[in-house]
Amino acid sequence: MPDLGSLRFRLLAIIGISTVLLTGATSLWMFRAVQTELTHTLDSRLTASARMVAGMLATQLQGPQSQFDKSAAAASPAAAPVTDSLACEISVMSGGKALRTIARTVNGPSWGDLGPGFSTETFSGERWRTYSLLVGNLRVTTADRMSVRSMLQRDLAFTALLPFSIAFLGVMAMIWMGVSRGLAPLERIRKIVAARSPGDDNPISFPNVPSELVPLTDTIQQLVSRMSAAMARERQFTDAAAHELRTPLAGVKLHLQVLRMAIDIRSSPAEVGTSLDLAQSDVRRMQHVLDQLLRLARVETSASSDSIEDRCDAQTTAMGVLDELGSATGEQDRLVLYSTLAEPVDAAMPETLLAMALRNLLDNALRYSPELAPVTFTLSRGGEDTVSFIVEDNGPGMTEAQIAEAPRRFWRGHSDSEGSGLGLAIVAAIANRVHGRLVLADRADRAGLRATLHVPCAQVPVRNGMSARSRAALPRTI
């Protein structure tokens, strides 16, 4: 049983139905026209036959009228040769009544008081088409069987239908083969895609593709390229994550072993406490790596939207991050916030993402800055449709090569740092998600790094004003 949902069957059905409807309508119209012409031709034959007989009678009527009438009155009905379809009758008429029949075909019907012209009569269960012509007091009637006419029409229809049916079946067979050959490139594409192994990340190629399928193959190639890139990133991510987690886990294991030995040999409480502190430090480091990994995965897999909830007040969010980070680290005095915004500005991104990005930038700056060195956090307009968050530290800075590598996952410019190497990667991922930019550069005035996050402004502000606390808490210059 054919697959009714297949493209091949649909094409065949559409073309077949269209062919039947169009050619069937044309054939019906032609059959009707030929049928009318056949009826007209057969009626013309009846008329010609009647007029021929009337002409012969007219020749006889040119003699003495009384002699013709006497001979006609004395004559007995004559028998004319019979044919398969035609019948003829000559009758004497008087006052529209048939007095007697002079001649008729053998076993032909008697028409009685039939009027002149065409008519259709039934005689002994047989339908006849008749034509009557008056010549003086004589009536000439010719007729043929309607069954013969019907047989001619059936033969005509069969003659027209048989070639059409054969041609239709041939056309359908050719269409089926043509559609099958036309869909062969799709089958080749399917086989090429199906033959790829799950882990194959090589580029895919489709040779000898028709121009109509080029958009499809281009889309498949782009999809394969994106999947290959995603697989490569995931492999790199998994390898680096396993490496980063292996180190603190090994440290925890080592410090616990040292702690067990210290307990066994009854070491001093200071040595036991040192082992516990080191183990806890590795646990905190592992927890930090896991938290950063979860944040990065949440940013990269979250779907973007343009709802009104994906907006936040830039200044309020920045102050909230400063308060939270200062309370958690006890570094409130080192965090300095400046704002050059003349009016409230709404960032076109969810508040959670903006807070996550700012928290990572500030945490990264605090980690690489010397102890007690301030970290400057500035809000400004980067343009008519952009708000900029600038974080400047007093750390060792970076070279151009390091700046290019900094947003990469698990990259740490200084191997002695306790960071996870995911902070700037998370910020870069958030910037890409909201169509923003992360720009890293060395500070021009002194040592340190300047990290600038450019975020698009929202069209409709969430808040129409700023609280007095916000205005009083922020310096207006930088």
PLY file of the C-alpha trace (Angstrom):
ply
format ascii 1.0
element vertex 478
property float x
property float y
property float z
element edge 477
property int vertex1
property int vertex2
end_header
0.00 0.00 0.00
1.51 3.35 -0.98
2.36 5.86 1.68
-0.44 8.42 1.40
1.65 11.03 3.18
4.70 10.72 0.92
5.72 13.55 -1.34
5.82 11.16 -4.33
2.19 10.09 -3.80
1.04 13.68 -3.28
2.68 14.86 -6.50
1.24 11.91 -8.41
-2.23 12.53 -6.96
-2.16 16.26 -7.75
-0.92 15.77 -11.31
-3.25 12.79 -11.92
-6.36 14.53 -10.62
-5.51 17.69 -12.57
-4.96 15.65 -15.74
-8.24 13.75 -15.33
-10.25 16.89 -14.65
-8.77 18.92 -17.51
-8.67 16.21 -20.16
-11.99 14.76 -18.98
-13.71 18.13 -19.30
-12.16 18.63 -22.74
-13.13 15.13 -23.88
-16.70 15.56 -22.61
-17.02 18.84 -24.46
-15.67 17.25 -27.65
-17.95 14.20 -27.26
-20.99 16.43 -26.87
-20.01 18.36 -29.96
-19.46 15.19 -32.01
-22.71 13.70 -30.69
-24.62 16.77 -31.83
-22.90 16.67 -35.19
-23.69 12.94 -35.56
-27.36 13.54 -34.81
-27.43 16.39 -37.32
-25.72 14.17 -39.93
-28.15 11.27 -39.45
-31.13 13.64 -39.57
-29.73 15.08 -42.80
-29.54 11.53 -44.18
-33.23 11.00 -43.38
-34.08 14.31 -45.06
-32.03 13.46 -48.15
-33.62 10.01 -48.43
-37.13 11.43 -48.17
-36.39 14.12 -50.76
-34.89 11.55 -53.12
-38.03 9.45 -52.96
-40.16 12.59 -53.32
-38.19 13.56 -56.40
-38.91 10.22 -57.99
-42.59 10.61 -57.18
-42.60 14.12 -58.62
-41.37 12.71 -61.94
-44.31 10.36 -62.01
-46.72 13.12 -61.04
-45.80 15.03 -64.20
-48.07 12.54 -66.11
-51.90 12.82 -66.20
-53.10 13.29 -62.65
-56.15 11.11 -63.09
-54.05 8.25 -64.42
-51.67 8.47 -61.40
-54.56 8.61 -58.96
-56.22 5.61 -60.53
-53.00 3.60 -60.52
-52.27 4.61 -56.95
-55.78 3.74 -55.87
-55.63 0.36 -57.58
-52.12 -0.54 -56.48
-51.43 -2.80 -53.54
-48.66 -1.98 -51.06
-45.23 -2.71 -52.48
-42.34 -4.09 -50.47
-39.06 -2.17 -50.60
-35.72 -3.77 -49.69
-35.02 -3.74 -45.94
-31.85 -2.36 -44.35
-30.45 -2.67 -40.86
-31.46 0.79 -39.77
-33.42 2.70 -42.42
-37.14 2.35 -43.06
-39.28 4.12 -45.67
-43.03 4.43 -46.22
-45.16 6.12 -48.92
-48.77 6.79 -47.96
-51.79 8.47 -49.58
-53.05 11.36 -47.44
-56.38 13.12 -47.32
-57.21 15.85 -44.83
-54.18 14.97 -42.73
-55.29 11.35 -42.52
-53.42 8.40 -43.99
-55.84 6.56 -46.35
-53.61 3.75 -47.42
-49.95 2.78 -47.74
-48.50 2.51 -51.23
-45.05 1.16 -50.29
-42.89 0.48 -47.28
-39.75 -1.45 -46.35
-40.13 -5.11 -45.42
-41.26 -5.46 -41.80
-41.12 -1.69 -41.53
-43.47 0.09 -39.11
-46.70 1.77 -40.18
-46.69 5.38 -39.15
-50.41 6.08 -39.43
-51.38 9.78 -39.28
-47.84 11.08 -38.70
-47.40 14.81 -39.35
-44.65 16.37 -41.49
-41.16 17.03 -40.12
-38.99 15.28 -37.54
-40.33 13.26 -34.64
-39.39 10.31 -32.43
-41.85 7.41 -32.38
-42.07 3.98 -30.76
-43.15 0.97 -32.79
-43.31 -2.51 -31.27
-41.07 -1.40 -28.40
-38.48 0.05 -30.79
-37.79 3.79 -30.86
-37.42 5.39 -34.30
-36.34 8.77 -35.55
-38.71 9.81 -38.39
-38.92 12.48 -41.04
-42.09 13.03 -43.13
-42.35 15.01 -46.39
-45.66 15.77 -48.21
-45.71 15.62 -52.02
-49.19 16.44 -53.22
-51.51 13.94 -51.58
-48.62 11.59 -50.88
-46.50 11.43 -47.72
-42.94 10.15 -47.80
-41.67 9.03 -44.38
-38.10 7.92 -43.69
-36.91 6.59 -40.34
-33.95 4.93 -38.61
-33.61 3.05 -35.39
-32.55 4.98 -32.28
-30.74 1.85 -31.08
-28.45 2.10 -34.10
-27.78 5.73 -33.29
-27.03 4.81 -29.66
-24.68 2.09 -30.83
-22.84 4.58 -33.04
-22.51 6.97 -30.08
-21.19 4.18 -27.84
-18.68 3.17 -30.48
-17.63 6.79 -30.79
-17.25 7.15 -27.01
-15.28 3.91 -26.76
-13.06 4.97 -29.64
-12.32 8.24 -27.85
-12.05 6.75 -24.34
-9.72 3.85 -25.08
-6.79 5.94 -26.40
-7.34 8.46 -23.60
-7.22 5.72 -20.94
-4.08 4.19 -22.41
-2.45 7.60 -22.71
-3.50 8.49 -19.13
-2.00 5.30 -17.70
1.17 5.89 -19.70
1.38 9.49 -18.51
0.88 8.41 -14.87
3.62 5.79 -15.22
5.99 8.35 -16.73
5.08 10.89 -14.03
5.76 8.26 -11.33
9.15 7.50 -12.79
9.88 11.18 -13.32
8.91 12.09 -9.74
11.00 9.19 -8.42
14.02 10.37 -10.38
13.32 13.97 -9.40
13.26 13.03 -5.69
16.43 10.97 -5.96
18.63 13.90 -4.78
16.56 14.08 -1.58
17.19 10.41 -0.97
20.92 10.93 -1.56
20.92 13.78 0.94
19.10 11.58 3.46
21.63 8.78 3.02
24.57 11.18 3.42
23.13 12.58 6.66
22.15 9.13 7.97
25.63 7.75 7.26
27.31 10.21 9.64
28.33 8.78 12.98
27.12 10.55 16.16
30.56 11.86 17.03
31.54 12.98 13.53
32.19 16.73 13.54
33.74 16.99 10.08
32.13 19.34 7.54
29.43 17.70 5.44
29.26 18.02 1.65
26.50 17.22 -0.86
27.73 16.63 -4.45
25.54 17.17 -7.52
22.70 18.96 -5.75
19.96 20.62 -7.88
19.62 24.37 -7.50
16.21 23.98 -5.82
17.80 21.96 -2.99
20.79 24.24 -2.44
19.02 26.25 0.34
18.24 22.96 2.13
21.80 21.65 1.87
23.22 25.01 2.93
20.97 24.97 6.00
22.06 21.42 6.84
25.71 22.38 6.45
25.23 25.40 8.71
23.46 23.23 11.27
26.24 20.66 11.18
28.83 23.41 11.56
27.02 24.86 14.57
26.64 21.41 16.10
30.31 20.67 15.50
31.31 23.94 17.13
28.98 23.25 20.05
30.41 19.74 20.45
33.94 21.13 20.37
33.05 23.73 23.00
31.41 21.12 25.18
34.40 18.81 24.92
36.70 21.67 25.82
34.36 22.72 28.59
34.16 19.17 29.99
37.91 18.64 29.84
38.67 21.96 31.48
35.95 21.52 34.11
37.22 18.05 34.96
40.73 19.45 35.30
39.62 22.39 37.44
37.55 20.17 39.72
40.25 17.50 39.94
42.70 19.91 41.58
40.54 21.01 44.55
39.26 17.44 44.99
42.83 16.16 45.14
43.66 18.91 47.62
40.70 18.02 49.83
41.73 14.36 49.75
45.34 15.23 50.60
44.44 17.55 53.47
42.01 15.00 54.89
44.76 12.39 54.80
47.13 14.80 56.56
44.38 15.50 59.07
43.92 11.77 59.68
47.68 11.35 60.21
47.75 14.35 62.54
44.94 12.86 64.59
46.61 9.45 64.66
49.92 10.85 65.93
48.05 13.27 68.19
49.54 16.37 66.67
48.96 19.78 68.16
45.57 21.48 67.65
47.28 24.11 65.49
48.41 21.48 62.96
44.95 19.91 62.92
43.35 23.33 62.44
45.72 24.14 59.60
44.74 20.95 57.77
41.05 21.72 58.28
41.53 25.28 57.02
43.30 24.07 53.89
40.62 21.45 53.23
37.91 24.06 53.67
39.76 26.38 51.29
39.78 23.71 48.59
36.10 23.00 49.22
35.30 26.69 48.82
37.33 26.79 45.61
35.47 23.76 44.25
32.14 25.28 45.26
33.08 28.51 43.51
33.97 26.62 40.32
30.69 24.72 40.42
28.71 27.93 41.00
30.42 29.61 38.06
29.84 26.57 35.84
26.13 26.58 36.69
25.89 30.30 36.01
27.63 29.95 32.66
25.39 27.02 31.65
22.28 28.96 32.71
23.32 31.99 30.65
24.17 30.00 27.52
21.03 27.84 27.57
18.48 30.48 28.57
16.16 31.74 25.83
16.18 35.43 25.06
12.96 37.44 25.02
11.88 41.03 24.59
9.20 41.19 27.28
8.83 44.14 29.63
10.30 41.97 32.40
13.67 41.90 30.58
14.44 45.47 31.64
15.97 46.86 34.76
17.09 50.17 36.17
20.85 50.28 35.58
21.71 52.45 38.55
19.51 50.60 41.04
20.89 47.23 39.95
24.49 48.48 40.23
23.90 49.77 43.75
22.30 46.49 44.76
25.31 44.53 43.51
27.71 46.84 45.37
25.78 46.47 48.63
25.58 42.68 48.28
29.22 42.20 47.31
30.48 44.64 49.97
28.51 42.87 52.68
29.69 39.43 51.54
33.39 40.35 51.29
33.67 43.15 53.83
35.27 45.32 51.12
32.75 48.19 51.15
35.48 50.77 51.54
37.36 49.57 48.46
34.32 49.82 46.12
33.82 53.33 44.73
30.76 54.04 42.58
30.47 56.99 40.21
27.67 57.93 37.88
27.53 60.41 35.01
23.90 59.59 34.21
21.75 62.72 34.10
18.53 60.70 34.35
17.51 57.10 35.10
18.42 54.64 32.37
16.92 51.18 31.87
19.10 48.38 30.54
17.47 46.03 28.00
18.23 42.83 29.94
16.91 40.95 32.96
18.07 42.25 36.31
19.45 38.83 37.30
21.77 38.73 34.27
22.98 42.30 34.75
23.63 41.65 38.43
25.51 38.44 37.58
27.71 40.23 35.04
28.51 43.16 37.36
29.18 40.80 40.27
31.73 38.86 38.24
33.45 42.02 36.98
33.74 43.46 40.48
34.81 40.16 42.04
37.49 39.76 39.36
38.75 43.32 40.01
38.88 42.80 43.79
40.78 39.53 43.38
43.52 40.99 41.17
43.88 44.35 42.92
46.37 44.75 45.76
45.03 44.72 49.29
43.28 47.98 50.24
43.59 49.25 46.64
40.27 50.81 45.48
38.11 49.45 42.65
36.29 52.11 40.65
32.85 51.39 39.26
31.44 53.96 36.81
28.06 54.24 35.09
27.82 56.32 31.93
26.04 56.56 28.61
28.00 54.87 25.83
25.71 56.46 23.22
22.08 57.30 22.65
21.06 53.65 22.90
23.77 52.19 25.16
24.60 52.27 28.86
28.16 51.43 29.94
29.39 49.84 33.18
33.12 50.49 33.68
35.14 48.60 36.30
38.79 49.68 36.88
41.21 47.87 39.17
44.78 48.49 40.28
46.10 45.04 39.44
48.99 43.98 37.23
47.03 44.54 34.02
47.25 42.42 30.87
49.10 42.29 27.62
47.25 42.39 24.32
47.60 38.63 23.96
46.22 38.10 27.46
43.31 40.45 26.79
42.41 38.40 23.71
42.48 35.17 25.77
40.80 36.54 28.92
37.13 35.81 27.96
37.99 32.17 27.24
36.71 29.59 29.70
39.06 28.51 32.49
41.77 30.90 31.35
43.71 32.55 34.16
46.34 35.08 33.33
48.14 34.50 36.59
48.53 30.86 37.59
48.83 31.73 41.29
45.32 33.18 41.33
42.57 31.32 43.16
39.96 32.22 40.58
38.10 29.69 38.44
38.80 31.35 35.11
35.07 31.66 34.39
34.24 35.18 35.54
35.00 37.05 32.32
33.65 34.12 30.26
30.30 34.52 32.01
30.29 38.27 31.40
31.13 37.75 27.71
28.33 35.17 27.38
25.83 37.55 28.99
26.94 40.36 26.70
26.44 38.17 23.62
23.01 37.10 24.83
21.71 40.68 25.16
23.56 41.95 22.04
26.02 43.90 24.13
29.85 44.04 24.22
32.60 43.37 26.72
35.70 45.48 26.12
38.94 44.90 28.05
41.85 47.35 28.00
44.77 48.48 30.15
44.26 51.70 32.06
46.01 54.60 30.41
46.86 56.51 33.59
48.27 53.75 35.80
48.63 50.00 36.14
45.44 48.03 36.13
42.70 46.72 33.85
39.59 48.51 32.62
36.60 46.24 31.86
33.67 47.95 30.11
30.31 46.27 29.64
28.14 47.98 27.00
24.45 47.09 27.26
21.59 48.29 25.00
19.10 50.66 26.58
15.44 49.66 26.86
12.87 51.55 24.81
10.41 52.00 27.66
11.82 52.81 31.12
10.63 50.65 33.96
10.89 53.50 36.44
10.14 57.15 35.83
12.29 58.48 38.62
15.05 57.72 41.12
14.74 57.72 44.86
16.32 60.44 46.97
18.55 57.78 48.55
19.96 56.85 45.13
20.62 60.46 44.16
22.29 61.26 47.48
24.45 58.16 47.54
26.11 58.65 44.14
28.84 61.18 43.28
28.09 63.06 40.06
31.66 63.29 38.76
34.48 60.98 37.88
0 1
1 2
2 3
3 4
4 5
5 6
6 7
7 8
8 9
9 10
10 11
11 12
12 13
13 14
14 15
15 16
16 17
17 18
18 19
19 20
20 21
21 22
22 23
23 24
24 25
25 26
26 27
27 28
28 29
29 30
30 31
31 32
32 33
33 34
34 35
35 36
36 37
37 38
38 39
39 40
40 41
41 42
42 43
43 44
44 45
45 46
46 47
47 48
48 49
49 50
50 51
51 52
52 53
53 54
54 55
55 56
56 57
57 58
58 59
59 60
60 61
61 62
62 63
63 64
64 65
65 66
66 67
67 68
68 69
69 70
70 71
71 72
72 73
73 74
74 75
75 76
76 77
77 78
78 79
79 80
80 81
81 82
82 83
83 84
84 85
85 86
86 87
87 88
88 89
89 90
90 91
91 92
92 93
93 94
94 95
95 96
96 97
97 98
98 99
99 100
100 101
101 102
102 103
103 104
104 105
105 106
106 107
107 108
108 109
109 110
110 111
111 112
112 113
113 114
114 115
115 116
116 117
117 118
118 119
119 120
120 121
121 122
122 123
123 124
124 125
125 126
126 127
127 128
128 129
129 130
130 131
131 132
132 133
133 134
134 135
135 136
136 137
137 138
138 139
139 140
140 141
141 142
142 143
143 144
144 145
145 146
146 147
147 148
148 149
149 150
150 151
151 152
152 153
153 154
154 155
155 156
156 157
157 158
158 159
159 160
160 161
161 162
162 163
163 164
164 165
165 166
166 167
167 168
168 169
169 170
170 171
171 172
172 173
173 174
174 175
175 176
176 177
177 178
178 179
179 180
180 181
181 182
182 183
183 184
184 185
185 186
186 187
187 188
188 189
189 190
190 191
191 192
192 193
193 194
194 195
195 196
196 197
197 198
198 199
199 200
200 201
201 202
202 203
203 204
204 205
205 206
206 207
207 208
208 209
209 210
210 211
211 212
212 213
213 214
214 215
215 216
216 217
217 218
218 219
219 220
220 221
221 222
222 223
223 224
224 225
225 226
226 227
227 228
228 229
229 230
230 231
231 232
232 233
233 234
234 235
235 236
236 237
237 238
238 239
239 240
240 241
241 242
242 243
243 244
244 245
245 246
246 247
247 248
248 249
249 250
250 251
251 252
252 253
253 254
254 255
255 256
256 257
257 258
258 259
259 260
260 261
261 262
262 263
263 264
264 265
265 266
266 267
267 268
268 269
269 270
270 271
271 272
272 273
273 274
274 275
275 276
276 277
277 278
278 279
279 280
280 281
281 282
282 283
283 284
284 285
285 286
286 287
287 288
288 289
289 290
290 291
291 292
292 293
293 294
294 295
295 296
296 297
297 298
298 299
299 300
300 301
301 302
302 303
303 304
304 305
305 306
306 307
307 308
308 309
309 310
310 311
311 312
312 313
313 314
314 315
315 316
316 317
317 318
318 319
319 320
320 321
321 322
322 323
323 324
324 325
325 326
326 327
327 328
328 329
329 330
330 331
331 332
332 333
333 334
334 335
335 336
336 337
337 338
338 339
339 340
340 341
341 342
342 343
343 344
344 345
345 346
346 347
347 348
348 349
349 350
350 351
351 352
352 353
353 354
354 355
355 356
356 357
357 358
358 359
359 360
360 361
361 362
362 363
363 364
364 365
365 366
366 367
367 368
368 369
369 370
370 371
371 372
372 373
373 374
374 375
375 376
376 377
377 378
378 379
379 380
380 381
381 382
382 383
383 384
384 385
385 386
386 387
387 388
388 389
389 390
390 391
391 392
392 393
393 394
394 395
395 396
396 397
397 398
398 399
399 400
400 401
401 402
402 403
403 404
404 405
405 406
406 407
407 408
408 409
409 410
410 411
411 412
412 413
413 414
414 415
415 416
416 417
417 418
418 419
419 420
420 421
421 422
422 423
423 424
424 425
425 426
426 427
427 428
428 429
429 430
430 431
431 432
432 433
433 434
434 435
435 436
436 437
437 438
438 439
439 440
440 441
441 442
442 443
443 444
444 445
445 446
446 447
447 448
448 449
449 450
450 451
451 452
452 453
453 454
454 455
455 456
456 457
457 458
458 459
459 460
460 461
461 462
462 463
463 464
464 465
465 466
466 467
467 468
468 469
469 470
470 471
471 472
472 473
473 474
474 475
475 476
476 477
